[in-house]
């Protein structure tokens, strides 16, 4: 039985590429979308050869929102599953003093991903089927001094995904919100991350594939993060203001 295509938005990221391999291993044709997509040709060829599935490259810029309609129209087939692995952590201190840098972080983590998923949501709703997966962050669950620019954008994206899920529930389209916690990727390279709380990209990819099958609403890749964030959300503000977390 031929399986339906899976679109990976932000395919250059470690999580995006891991998700591509996971879905390909399950027999899905893969559409890899990223800026300078031609440079992913070795990855595309590897996916196609290793998993014996069709794999294609597609030029995509999350911040060029005026091109998103044309991007979707140019896909060889409307995917059944779309995974948004788009994101940019940026540097908090830089963002505090450079509004242009802060804008790029906010647009990369909210405006761009929301724009493309909104378009795909409408196409999926017209068809009456599909799954949208948005990779957000636990950083969006409470603003913290160390990363509130990134966290605020992820908070907006989490709310967007929640509203989209609510809107599409009766139209045959499911929306999964992924909150990975710490992940060992190029974006977190050099950070001192606790091993017991840090997932590998392949672990995240397996969890995402499982969540699409099970119609999970909100996915904490490692369940302990649900408890950690519940504690952080409930710290009284007077105490929270004195903390550096």
N, C-alpha and C positions, 0 to 999 in steps of 0.2 A: 504494500500500500504506500503510495507517494504521500509524504508528509508536507505540510504547508510551510512556506518560507518564514524565516525569522530575521527581522531587521535589527542590526546592532548600531545604535547611534552613539558616536564617540568610541568607535571600534579600536582606535589607537591606544586607549587606556588599558591597563592591565586587567581590570575587571571586565571591560568590554570584550577583549580578546579571549579571556577565559570563558566568558558566556558563549561566544561564537563557537569555540571548540566543544563546549558541553552540548549545545543544541545540535551541532553537526554530528556529534557522536550518537545522538538519538535519532539521526536520520533526516534532519531538517535542512533544506537548502538555506544558505546563509547570504545575507546582503550586508556587506561591511560599509558603513558610512563614516567618513571623517574628512577633515581638511587634508589637502594634498594626498588624496586617496591612492594615487598611483604608487606612492612609496610603500603601500601595504601589499603590493603584488606578491612578495615572497610569503607573506602570511596567508593571503588568499589561496595561493597554489598549495601551500601546506595543508590547509583545511580541506581543499577539494581532494587532494591525493590521499591524505591520511584517513578521511572519513567517507570518501567516495560519495560526495554530495556536490551539487552545483554551488559555486560560491562566486559572488560578483562584488565589484568595487563601485562605490558611488560617492562623488564629491559632495561634501556637506559642511556647511559652516553654521553652527548653532546661532551665532550672533547676527548673521545676515538673514534676518527674519523675512525680508521681502523675497527671498529665494525659496522659501520653504514649500510653497505651493508647487512650484516647478520641480522641486526635488521629488516630492511625492508622485507627481505625474510621470516622472522619468524612471521610476522603479520598474523593473521587468514584470513584477506582479505585486499587488497589494499584500503585504505580509499578514499573517494571522497573529503573530506575536511581534511586538516592538519593544526593545529594551533600550532605555535611555541611560547610558553610562557617561553622560556629559557632566563635566564639573571642573572647577578650578579652585584650589584652596587659597592661593595667593598668600600674602604675608600681612598679618594683622597690623603691625606697626607701620608698614608702608601704606596700607589702606587708610589708616588714621590721618595721614598727612598728605595723601595724594588722592584727590577725589576721582581722578580719571582711573587710577588703579582700582579703587574701591568699586567704581561703576562696572569695570570689566568682571570683577569677582561676582558682583550681584547679578549681572546679566548672564554670566556663564552658568550660574547655579540656579537661576530662576527664569528669567525672561526667555532665554534660548530654548531650554528644555520644555518649558510650558508651551511655547509657541508651536513647536513641531508636534508635541503630543496632542495639542488641541486640534490641529489639522487631522492627524491620524484618527483621533476620537470621532470626528465627524464622518470620516470615510468608513470607519469600522461600524459606526451606528447605522449608516445607510445600508451596509451589508448585513447587519444584524449579528455579527460575531467578531471575536478577536480579544486579545489580551494586551494591555499596555503595562509595562513595567518601568517604574521610575525609581532610580537609585538616589535617595535623599541622604540624610545623615542624622545621627543622634545629636549632632551639634545644633540642630534646629529646635530641640525640645526645651532649651532655656538659654537665653543669652548669657554668655560668659565673657569676661574681659579679654581673655586670651584669643578669642576667635569670633567675635560677635558680628563682624561684617559677613564672613562666610556663613556663620550660623543663621543670621537673619534671612539670607537668601534661601537657605535650605528649609527654614521654617515656612517661608512663603511657598516653596515647592511642595512641601508636605501637605500644607493646607489645600493647595491646588489639586493634588492627587486625590485627597479625601473628597473634595467637592466633585471632582470628575467621576470618581467611583460611585458617589451617591446619584449623580445625574444619569449615569449610564446603566445603572443596576437593572433597569427594566428593558434595556435595549440589546441584551445579549452580549455586552462588552464588559469585561472585568478589568479592574485596575489594581495593580499590586504596588504597594509602597515598600521599598527596601531600605532598612536602616542597618547598615553593615557594622557600625562600630569601627574600631581600629582595623585596618587592613594593610598588610605589608605590600606596598606598591611603590612605584617611583615617586608618587606624590608625597608619601610619608617617609621616604628614604632619609636617613639621618636623624629621625625622631626616635627618642627612647621610649618604645612602646612595650607595655607589659605582655609577655608571651601568652599568658592564659586568656587575655582579652583580645588578642590579635589574630584575625583570620587570614588565610591565604586567598588570593584571587580565585583559585580553583574551588575552594570551599564556598565562597560566595556564589560562584556560578552554579554549583550543584544545588544550593539552596534556592536560587532563583528558578531553575528549571522545575524543581519540585513544587515551588509555590504556584507556578503557572498551572500545573496539573491539578493541584488541590484547591485552586481558587482562593488562596490565602489573601487576606486584605492587607495586613501590615506584617512585615517579616523582619524580625530581629535575627540576624544570621547566627549569632550566639545568644541564646535566650537570657543569659545573665545580664545583658545590656538592658533588658526590660526593667529588671530590678534596680540596676544602677541609676537609670534615668528617672525611675519613679522616686527614688530617694532624692536625687538632685532637684527634681521639680518641686519637691515638698519642703526644701530647706527654707525657713522663714527669711524674708527679704532682708531684715535687719542683720541677720547672721551672714547671709549670702554675700552682702556687700563687703564684708570683711575678709572673704575667702579669695584665694587665688587658685582657681581650678580651671 
